[in-house]
Structure formats: C-alpha cells, structure tokens
Amino acid sequence: MRTARIARTTSETDILVEIDLDGTGAYDVSTGIGFLDHMIEQFSRHSLIDVTLKVDGDLHVDQHHTTEDSALALGQAITQALGDKAGIGRYGTAYSPMDETLARVALDISGRPYLVWNAHFTQEKLGELDTELIEHWFHSVAQTAGITLHIEQIYGQNNHHICEAIYKGFARAMRTAVEPDPRKEGMIPSTKGQLGG
C-alpha cells in the first residue's frame, strides 16, 4: 500500500494530509484559501493521487504559512508513500494546454530538491490567493518530496489559465513519475542503488 498520513502542527498551522499514490484522484481539500483548494484538487484529480488535506492556519496574519506548510506536508506525504522508490518511473514530463496558455513541467524524483521556475503573473491575486505564493508552493513541495522540478510557462495571458495549466502539468508529470514500471521489477531507478543522498 503506497499510502501516507502526515500530521504536522506548529504555532502557525495545524495540518493533516493523507494520500494514496494508487488512488483514483479522489480529494477532500480545505486550506481556508479557496483558490489553493481548487489547485490542489486539480493536482489530485489529474495525478490520480487521492488527497485529503486539512489546514487550520493563521490566515488572520496572512496566507504565507498556510500555503507553504500545505506544500511541505504534501511533499512529506509523497516521500513517505514512495518508500525506497523501488520500481517507479522516476521521471515525468507533461505539456499542459489551457485555452491560450501552454505550460511545460518536467520532474525527477531524484531525492535532490530543486526548483526552476519560469512563469509569471500579471495580477497580485487569484481569488484570494496571493500569486507570489504560487512559486513558493512549488518550491516547498519540491523540497520535502525530493523532486527536481522544472516549470515553464511557454506562453499565456490569463492568470487563472497559467496557474491551472501549471498545476495540471505537475499532476500529469507526477502521475508518470510515481507509477510502477513493470520492467523495473522493484529495482531502484538509479545506478547508485539509491535516490538522494
């Protein structure tokens, strides 16, 4: 069972995350930030990773802690559910079109966290979500999931479309990367015999 449960409590947020890498894309997400909920739901649906994510954060301060910690906890859950990563595809790439927008996401579950971000927004908020936090969300999930993650907005104008194309591309790339490859027969997908470190 490639599942995980993370309970993470700090003075800033109280978070519960449960995931199933072999799910159907079922989700139950409540962060207190509507647009962030929508994006995490897109991630779940298009990756086919079941995600339950509940956050009680200090939104009276601002959205930073809730956004960051939701990603940190989700990344921790992905790492826990993957275990030693034996037999996974490891790499994933997706082109994600949405109307006038095209995004490209490429990732490697390498154990070496890194984010290359080449996207931009022309408005300060999407719904109530501060758009400057979107890059930070991906940086945080890459850190705790141990992902080398490259995200590029190839073109696009509508800020909602840009963000949603990126999340959907991330989801589809993750689906490819975490799925078992029957040809690998449980082998660690690295000549080093381990991923990371």
C-alpha positions, 0 to 999 in steps of 0.5 A: 500500500503506497499510502501516507498520513502526515500530521504536522502542527506548529504555532502557525498551522495545524495540518493533516494530509493523507494520500494514496499514490494508487488512488483514483484522484479522489480529494477532500481539500480545505486550506481556508484559501479557496483558490489553493483548494481548487489547485490542489484538487486539480493536482489530485484529480489529474495525478490520480493521487487521492488527497485529503488535506486539512489546514487550520492556519493563521490566515488572520496574519496572512496566507504565507504559512498556510500555503507553504506548510500545505506544500511541505506536508504534501511533499512529506506525504509523497516521500513517505508513500514512495518508500525506497522508490523501488520500481517507479518511473522516476521521471515525468514530463507533461505539456499542459494546454489551457485555452491560450496558455501552454505550460511545460513541467518536467520532474525527477524524483531524484531525492535532490530538491530543486526548483526552476521556475519560469512563469509569471503573473500579471495580477497580485491575486487569484481569488484570494490567493496571493500569486507570489505564493504560487512559486513558493508552493512549488518550491516547498513541495519540491523540497520535502518530496525530493523532486527536481522540478522544472516549470515553464510557462511557454506562453499565456495571458490569463492568470487563472489559465497559467496557474491551472495549466501549471498545476495540471502539468505537475499532476500529469508529470507526477502521475508518470513519475510515481507509477510502477514500471513493470520492467523495473521489477522493484529495482531502484531507478538509479545506478547508485542503488539509491535516490538522494543522498 
